[in-house]
Amino acid sequence: MPTLDFKGKHHIYAHHLSVPYRPLEPDENRSCNPSSEEDNLIIHGDNLNALKALLPRYANRVKCIYIDPPYNTGNKDWIYKDDVSNPPMQEWFEVQDWVDNEDMERHDKWLCMMWPRLHLLKEFLAEDGVIFISIDDNEVHHLRMLMDEIFEEKNFFAVLTRRAMHTVRNSSKDFNHNADYTLVYAKEKSWFSEDKSRYIRYVVDKSSNYRHDDNDGRGKYKLDPLSARNYYEPYTFTFENGVIWSPPSGRYPSYSQETLRRMESEGRIDFSGNEPRAKRYLSDVQEGQPPDVILSPEVVGFNKEGTSELRDIFGEGGVFPQPKPVKFIKFLFELLRSKDAIILDSFAGSGTTAHTVLALNKEDGGNRKFILIECEEYADTITAERVRRVINGVENTKDKTLKEGLGGSFTYCTLGAPIEIEAMLTGESLPSYSDLAAHLLFTAAGVSVGDEKLEEKNDDGLFYSDDKNDYYLHYQPDLDYLSSDEAILKQEHAERIRDASHQNGKKAIVYAAGNYIGQRELTKMGITFCQLPYVLHER
């Protein structure tokens, strides 16, 4: 498969692996109705660091990702500032200037920015997950090749085209560039073709065509001719009740003779008219219809509607450049037909994704969850503030539902200090027990624990169990403790762990600052020892 080469690619190829883990630090003052359950999240911080922080709890759990990254228009809309510890790359960071048309390497910088983020985003998607990425003409060709390489070409669904602006720019020297695009890729596209209930579908109401009902428990149906398409060679068929049928001149049977015989036995043939007809039940029909790749403005709206929505919430001062309308994001989310999806947006902007999730939940009683990440300073004043207002109600809006408030909650978070060897050795930064346990579990086993708060379940430090292993962490966020004899795995302690794990038919993985037992002896006991803090860099 052809791949895309660009300056800096070999330096950032594995950069996503070297990004340190940072714990999320909730800010109660900026949160809105925070719940003890698995809450919605709005995170203020660099999205590369925030994504890495979320992995231990959300890897392989996200149904839908929507991102609207910088379009790299050359109009100074972003700065490339990733902390890549490589001398040639650092030359790009000596002057933190906006990327504009004068920058001859602006496409290379954009690709270097997107590469590690897309790699991390892929790790979040569940088996049935889908990612939507909005972009325009400046980078759509590069993004397509990048996605083919990272997500694999076989998982490509479509490039959706949307007319973003309804106006004509008379100042244009050539074409009126008023469209943008949304690339659609699956984590595993084959999952969607295994059953018709999994197909990507645009939700439409087909019930008006289904008016008949025999009250036999199968629900409403409509009547279709037995002939229409050129499926089978013409034949004459005699039903069990003696009715003889053959397709009219110029038409062909839609069903095989075996299928007709089965349909008759199941009561799916109607004989009340001039000729037999098939009963097509609404319950058997695929929900919705395949969406067009050319999106209708009536369905997805224009950007001006997104601007109007923001002004409705914030007043005339609530202008954000080219916000996507709720109608468009709603269309994308509804294609997946999941009312309990976790939805991630790592370029949150004005917060349209969260607004849409809350509106959909209000509309259909769903339990979708959102995770927003925004690095800019307006994360609180625009992104989170918009979500606060639509949750609690917008006073002066004409929209009755919005005025009453959509309900919901979110926890506002920032990023804590990195979980790093050097910081732990000096005691400069010691993570909480729960944060360290979640990080180690993901590093060792690739397990995402969701909202489960990992704590010691017994005096030996057991914090998690699966079908094969018990996981122990002998740790307190205190340098004096970690430097003391109490933090060391001793014979008596190891024997208790051995006995408990053997009783459950499992092996034990033990994290501690040190041990007084050789690994050969521990192996006989069914224990794998991992020394803190050096084990932190296994993944």
C-alpha positions in Angstrom: 0.0 0.0 0.0 1.4 3.5 -0.8 2.3 5.5 2.2 2.7 9.3 2.7 6.2 10.6 3.5 6.7 14.0 5.1 9.4 15.9 6.9 9.7 14.8 10.6 7.8 11.5 10.1 10.6 9.3 11.3 11.0 11.5 14.4 7.4 11.4 15.4 6.7 7.9 14.2 6.5 6.5 17.8 6.0 9.8 19.6 2.6 8.7 20.9 4.3 5.9 22.9 6.7 8.3 24.7 4.1 10.8 25.8 4.0 10.5 29.6 0.8 9.6 31.5 -0.8 12.5 33.5 -3.6 12.0 36.0 -6.8 13.9 35.4 -7.5 16.5 38.2 -11.2 17.3 38.6 -12.0 21.0 39.2 -15.3 21.1 41.2 -15.7 24.9 40.7 -15.8 24.5 36.9 -17.8 21.3 36.8 -21.6 21.2 36.4 -23.7 18.8 38.5 -20.8 16.3 38.7 -22.0 12.8 39.5 -20.4 9.9 41.2 -21.2 7.8 38.2 -19.1 7.7 35.1 -19.5 11.3 34.3 -19.2 13.3 31.1 -15.8 15.0 30.9 -14.5 18.3 29.7 -10.7 18.4 29.8 -8.5 21.5 29.5 -5.1 20.7 28.3 -3.0 19.6 25.3 -5.0 17.0 23.5 -2.1 14.6 23.0 -1.4 14.6 26.8 -5.1 14.4 27.6 -5.6 11.4 25.3 -2.8 9.5 26.9 -4.3 10.3 30.3 -7.6 8.9 29.3 -6.3 5.6 27.8 -6.2 3.6 31.1 -9.9 4.1 31.5 -11.3 4.4 28.0 -9.2 2.4 25.6 -11.4 0.1 23.4 -14.6 1.6 24.9 -15.4 4.5 22.6 -18.2 4.0 20.0 -17.8 7.3 18.2 -15.0 9.8 17.7 -15.7 13.2 16.1 -12.9 15.7 15.6 -12.7 19.0 13.7 -8.9 19.7 13.7 -7.2 22.8 12.4 -7.7 23.0 8.6 -4.3 24.5 8.0 -5.7 27.2 5.8 -2.6 29.4 6.2 -4.6 32.0 8.1 -2.6 31.6 11.4 -5.2 29.2 12.9 -2.7 27.0 14.9 0.8 26.5 16.3 2.8 23.3 16.1 4.3 22.9 19.6 4.5 19.1 20.4 7.2 18.3 22.9 9.3 15.9 20.7 12.6 15.5 22.4 14.7 15.3 19.2 17.2 18.0 18.2 16.2 18.3 14.5 12.5 18.6 15.6 13.3 21.2 18.2 14.5 23.5 15.5 10.9 23.9 14.5 10.0 25.0 18.1 12.7 27.7 18.5 10.2 30.3 17.4 6.6 29.6 18.4 4.9 31.3 15.4 1.5 30.6 13.9 1.6 28.4 10.9 0.7 30.5 7.9 1.1 30.7 4.1 4.6 31.9 4.4 5.6 28.7 6.1 6.9 26.4 3.4 6.7 23.4 5.7 3.2 24.0 7.0 1.8 20.7 5.5 4.7 18.7 7.1 4.0 20.3 10.5 0.3 19.6 10.2 1.0 15.9 9.4 3.5 15.7 12.3 0.7 17.2 14.6 -1.9 14.7 13.4 0.1 11.5 13.3 0.5 10.8 17.0 -3.0 12.0 17.8 -4.6 9.7 15.3 -2.6 6.7 16.6 -3.9 7.4 20.1 -7.5 7.9 18.9 -7.5 4.5 17.2 -6.7 2.9 20.6 -9.9 4.4 22.1 -12.3 2.9 19.5 -14.3 -0.2 20.4 -14.6 -3.0 17.9 -17.8 -1.4 16.6 -16.3 2.1 16.7 -16.3 4.8 14.0 -14.3 8.0 13.6 -15.5 11.1 11.8 -13.0 13.8 10.9 -14.0 17.1 9.3 -11.5 18.8 7.0 -11.4 21.0 4.0 -9.5 21.2 0.7 -6.2 22.2 2.3 -5.4 18.8 3.9 -8.2 16.3 2.8 -5.8 14.5 0.4 -3.0 14.2 3.0 -5.5 13.2 5.7 -6.9 10.4 3.5 -3.5 8.9 3.0 -2.6 9.3 6.7 -5.9 7.5 7.7 -5.3 4.7 5.2 -1.9 4.1 6.8 -3.0 4.3 10.5 -6.5 2.9 10.3 -5.9 0.8 7.2 -7.5 1.3 3.8 -9.9 -1.6 4.3 -11.6 0.3 7.1 -12.5 3.3 5.0 -16.2 4.0 4.7 -16.6 7.3 2.9 -15.8 11.0 2.4 -18.9 12.9 3.1 -19.3 16.3 1.3 -21.2 19.1 3.0 -22.0 22.6 1.7 -20.7 24.6 4.6 -21.6 28.1 3.4 -24.7 29.1 1.6 -23.3 32.4 0.2 -21.2 33.0 -2.9 -17.9 34.8 -2.5 -17.8 37.3 -5.3 -14.2 38.0 -4.3 -13.1 34.5 -5.3 -10.7 34.5 -8.3 -11.7 31.1 -9.5 -14.0 28.6 -7.7 -16.3 29.2 -4.8 -14.8 27.0 -2.1 -17.9 26.6 0.1 -17.7 22.9 0.9 -15.9 20.8 3.6 -15.5 17.1 4.0 -15.9 14.4 6.7 -13.7 11.3 6.4 -15.4 8.2 7.9 -13.3 5.2 9.1 -14.2 2.2 11.2 -12.0 0.4 13.8 -13.0 -2.8 12.1 -15.3 -2.3 9.1 -16.1 -6.0 8.7 -18.1 -5.8 12.0 -20.7 -3.7 10.3 -21.4 -6.1 7.5 -22.0 -9.2 9.7 -25.7 -8.4 10.2 -28.2 -6.0 8.7 -28.9 -4.5 12.2 -25.3 -3.3 12.2 -25.4 -1.5 8.8 -24.7 2.2 8.7 -28.1 3.8 8.3 -29.6 7.3 8.2 -32.7 7.1 10.4 -36.0 7.7 8.6 -39.6 6.9 9.5 -40.9 4.3 7.1 -44.0 3.4 9.1 -46.5 5.4 7.1 -46.3 2.8 4.3 -47.1 -0.1 6.6 -50.9 0.1 7.3 -52.1 -3.5 7.5 -52.1 -5.6 10.7 -53.5 -9.1 11.2 -53.1 -8.8 15.0 -51.0 -12.0 14.9 -48.1 -10.5 16.8 -46.0 -9.7 13.8 -47.0 -6.1 13.6 -47.8 -3.9 10.6 -47.1 -4.8 7.0 -47.5 -3.6 3.5 -48.3 -5.6 0.4 -45.7 -5.9 -2.4 -46.1 -7.6 -5.9 -44.3 -11.0 -6.2 -42.6 -9.7 -9.4 -40.5 -6.7 -10.0 -36.8 -7.3 -10.6 -34.9 -9.6 -12.9 -33.9 -12.1 -10.2 -35.2 -15.4 -11.6 -36.3 -16.8 -14.9 -40.1 -16.7 -15.4 -42.0 -19.6 -14.1 -45.6 -20.7 -13.2 -46.2 -21.5 -9.6 -49.1 -23.3 -8.0 -49.8 -22.5 -4.3 -51.0 -25.1 -1.8 -54.5 -23.5 -1.9 -54.7 -24.0 -5.6 -54.0 -20.5 -6.8 -51.8 -20.4 -9.9 -49.4 -17.5 -10.4 -46.9 -16.4 -13.0 -45.3 -12.9 -13.4 -47.1 -10.5 -15.8 -45.6 -10.1 -19.3 -42.2 -8.3 -19.2 -41.7 -8.9 -15.5 -39.7 -11.4 -13.5 -40.2 -13.2 -10.2 -38.7 -11.5 -7.1 -38.6 -14.8 -5.2 -37.5 -18.4 -5.9 -40.1 -21.1 -5.8 -38.7 -22.5 -2.6 -39.0 -19.0 -1.0 -42.6 -18.7 -2.2 -43.5 -22.1 -0.7 -42.0 -21.1 2.7 -43.7 -17.7 2.6 -47.0 -19.3 2.1 -46.5 -21.7 5.0 -45.6 -18.8 7.2 -48.7 -16.8 6.2 -46.7 -14.2 4.4 -48.8 -14.3 1.2 -52.0 -12.3 0.8 -54.6 -13.7 -1.6 -57.3 -11.1 -1.2 -56.6 -9.2 -4.4 -56.5 -9.9 -8.1 -53.1 -11.6 -7.7 -51.1 -12.9 -4.7 -48.9 -10.4 -3.0 -46.1 -10.6 -0.4 -46.6 -9.3 3.2 -43.5 -7.2 4.0 -43.5 -6.6 7.7 -42.1 -3.3 9.2 -40.2 -5.4 11.8 -38.3 -7.1 9.0 -37.2 -3.9 7.2 -33.8 -2.5 7.8 -33.9 0.5 10.0 -33.3 3.7 8.1 -31.6 4.0 4.8 -28.0 4.2 3.5 -26.9 7.8 3.8 -25.7 9.7 0.7 -22.1 10.9 0.7 -23.4 14.2 -0.7 -25.1 15.7 2.4 -28.3 17.7 2.0 -28.3 21.1 3.6 -31.8 20.5 4.8 -30.5 17.6 6.9 -27.1 18.8 8.1 -27.4 22.6 7.9 -24.9 25.4 7.1 -22.2 26.9 9.3 -24.3 30.0 9.7 -26.8 27.9 11.8 -23.9 27.0 14.1 -23.1 30.7 14.5 -26.8 31.4 15.2 -26.9 28.7 17.8 -23.9 30.2 19.6 -25.4 33.7 19.5 -28.6 32.3 20.9 -26.6 30.9 23.9 -24.1 33.7 24.4 -25.7 36.8 22.8 -24.1 38.8 20.1 -20.6 38.4 21.7 -20.8 34.6 21.3 -19.2 34.4 17.9 -16.8 31.4 17.2 -15.3 31.0 13.8 -17.2 28.6 11.6 -18.8 26.4 14.3 -20.5 23.2 13.1 -24.3 23.2 13.5 -25.9 20.8 16.0 -27.9 19.4 13.1 -24.8 18.2 11.3 -23.2 16.5 14.4 -26.6 14.9 15.2 -26.8 13.4 11.8 -23.4 11.7 12.2 -24.1 10.3 15.7 -27.5 9.0 14.6 -25.9 6.9 11.8 -24.6 4.6 14.5 -28.0 4.1 16.2 -26.5 3.7 19.7 -28.2 5.4 22.6 -25.5 4.6 25.1 -22.4 5.4 23.1 -19.3 7.0 24.6 -18.4 9.9 22.2 -15.0 11.5 22.2 -14.0 14.9 20.7 -10.4 15.9 21.1 -10.6 19.2 19.2 -13.7 20.4 21.1 -13.8 24.1 20.0 -17.1 25.7 20.9 -18.6 22.4 22.4 -21.0 21.5 19.7 -20.4 17.8 20.3 -21.5 18.0 23.9 -24.5 20.1 23.0 -25.5 17.5 20.5 -25.1 14.6 22.9 -27.3 16.3 25.5 -29.9 17.2 22.9 -30.1 13.6 21.6 -30.4 12.2 25.1 -33.2 14.6 25.9 -34.9 13.7 22.6 -34.8 9.9 22.8 -34.1 9.1 26.5 -30.6 7.9 25.6 -27.6 7.7 27.9 -24.8 8.8 25.6 -21.6 10.1 27.3 -19.3 12.8 26.0 -15.6 13.4 26.5 -14.3 16.8 25.3 -10.7 18.0 25.1 -9.7 21.6 24.4 -6.3 23.0 24.7 -7.0 26.7 24.3 -7.8 29.1 27.2 -11.5 29.4 26.1 -12.0 25.8 27.3 -13.7 27.2 30.4 -15.2 30.4 29.1 -16.7 29.1 25.8 -16.5 25.3 25.5 -17.5 24.4 29.1 -19.7 27.5 29.5 -21.8 26.6 26.5 -22.4 23.2 28.0 -23.3 24.6 31.4 -25.9 26.9 29.8 -27.5 24.2 27.7 -27.7 21.9 30.7 -29.2 24.5 33.0 -31.2 26.5 30.5 -30.7 29.5 28.2 -32.8 32.4 29.5 -33.5 34.5 26.4 -33.7 31.8 23.7 -36.9 31.2 21.7 -36.2 27.4 21.7 -38.5 26.1 24.5 -36.4 22.9 25.1 -33.2 24.9 25.3 -34.8 27.4 27.6 -35.9 24.7 30.0 -32.4 23.1 29.8 -31.3 19.8 28.4 -30.2 18.4 31.8 -27.1 16.4 32.4 -23.7 17.0 34.0 -20.0 17.0 33.4 -16.7 17.0 35.4 -14.2 19.6 34.3 -10.6 18.4 34.5 -7.1 19.7 34.0 -4.0 17.6 33.7 -1.7 16.8 36.6 2.1 16.2 36.7 3.4 13.4 34.5 3.8 9.9 36.1 7.6 9.6 35.4 10.5 7.7 36.9 12.6 10.8 37.8 9.7 12.5 39.5 8.9 9.4 41.6 12.5 8.8 42.5 12.8 12.3 44.0 9.3 12.4 45.4 8.7 15.5 43.3 5.5 14.0 41.9 3.8 10.9 43.4 0.5 9.8 41.8 -2.4 8.7 43.9 -2.9 5.0 44.4 -5.9 4.8 42.1 -4.1 6.7 39.3 -1.0 4.6 39.5 -3.0 1.4 39.6 -5.0 2.3 36.6 -1.9 3.2 34.6 -0.1 0.0 35.6 -3.1 -2.2 34.7 -3.4 -0.7 31.3 0.4 -0.9 30.8 0.5 -4.6 31.8 -2.7 -6.0 30.5 -4.2 -3.3 28.2 -7.3 -3.2 30.5 -9.4 -0.1 30.7 -11.1 0.1 34.1 -13.8 2.7 33.2 -14.9 4.7 36.1 -13.9 2.0 38.6 -11.8 3.5 41.4 -8.9 1.1 41.9 -8.1 0.8 45.6 -6.6 -1.8 47.9 -9.0 -4.6 48.5 -7.0 -6.2 51.2 -3.8 -5.6 53.3 -1.6 -7.3 50.7 -2.4 -4.7 48.1 -4.8 -6.6 45.8 -6.5 -4.0 43.5 -7.8 -5.9 40.5 -8.5 -9.5 39.3 -9.3 -11.0 35.9 -9.8 -14.5 34.7 -6.0 -15.3 34.8 -4.3 -12.9 37.1 -4.5 -11.1 40.5 -2.9 -7.7 40.5 -1.2 -6.3 43.6 0.2 -2.8 44.2 2.3 -2.3 47.4 2.4 1.5 47.3 1.6 4.8 49.1 2.1 8.3 47.6 4.8 9.1 50.2 8.5 9.1 49.6 9.4 8.2 53.2 7.2 5.1 52.9 8.6 4.1 49.5 12.1 4.4 50.9 11.3 2.3 54.0 11.3 -1.4 54.6 7.5 -1.4 54.6 7.4 -0.9 50.9 9.4 -4.1 50.2 7.9 -7.4 49.2 8.9 -9.9 51.9 8.6 -13.7 52.2 5.6 -13.7 54.5 3.8 -11.2 52.3 4.6 -13.2 49.1 3.4 -16.4 50.7 0.0 -14.9 51.5 -0.3 -13.7 47.9 0.7 -17.1 46.6 -1.9 -18.9 48.7 -4.7 -16.5 47.8 -3.9 -16.7 44.0 -3.5 -20.5 44.0 -6.8 -20.8 45.8 -8.4 -19.0 42.9 -6.4 -20.8 40.2 -4.6 -17.6 39.1 -1.2 -16.2 38.9 -0.2 -13.0 40.7 1.5 -9.8 39.4 3.0 -7.7 42.2 4.1 -4.1 41.9 6.4 -2.8 44.7 9.4 -0.6 45.3 11.6 -3.7 46.0 11.7 -7.3 47.2 13.8 -9.6 49.3 13.1 -12.7 47.3 14.7 -13.8 44.0 12.6 -14.0 40.9 13.3 -17.8 40.6 11.7 -18.4 43.9 8.8 -16.0 43.1 8.3 -17.9 39.8 7.8 -21.1 41.7 5.2 -19.3 43.8 3.3 -18.1 40.6 4.3 -14.5 41.2 5.7 -12.0 38.7 7.4 -9.1 40.4 7.5 -5.6 38.8 9.7 -3.0 40.5 8.5 0.6 40.8 9.1 3.0 39.4 11.1 1.5 36.5 8.1 -0.6 35.3 6.4 2.6 34.3 8.1 2.7 30.9 7.2 -0.8 29.7 4.6 0.6 27.3 
